[in-house]
Amino acid sequence: MGEKENYLRIPITMPPEMVEGLEALSLRAKMTGGRKLANTELVRTAVQFMLDSEVDVSGCKSEGDVLAAMKLL
């Protein structure tokens, strides 16, 4: 990924259970010898995975549709 000073800030909203899930992932990394990862790092990584995997979002009309497409990988 690029230099942080070149990053654009975008506001995102998510339900509390997703935020809790991000925190759990972050803490799991730390408890298993890594470091506590920032929520933004986890979200950027998920987006990059989608882009690298070339998820086919043709015809998707909702988050559920996108998730279903991702699960086909």
BELVENWO-V462583 format. One line per field, one symbol per residue. ss: DSSP state (H for helix, E for strand, C for the rest). phi: phi as a letter, one per 40 degrees, with the letter a starting at -180 (. if undefined). burial: I if it has 16 or more other ideal C-beta (glycine too) atoms within 10 Angstrom, else O. Layout:
ss->???
phi->???
burial->???
This chain:
ss->CCCHHHCCCCCCCCCHHHHHHHHHHHHHHHHCCCCCCCHHHHHHHHHHHHHHHCCCCCCCCCHHHHHHHHHCC
phi->.ccdcccccbcbbacdcccccccccccccccbhcbcccdccccdccccdccccfdccdgcbadcccccccccc
burial->OOOOOOOOOOOOOOOOOOOOOIOOOIOOOOOOOOOOIOOOOIOOOOOOOOOOOOIOOOOOOOOOOOOOIOOOO
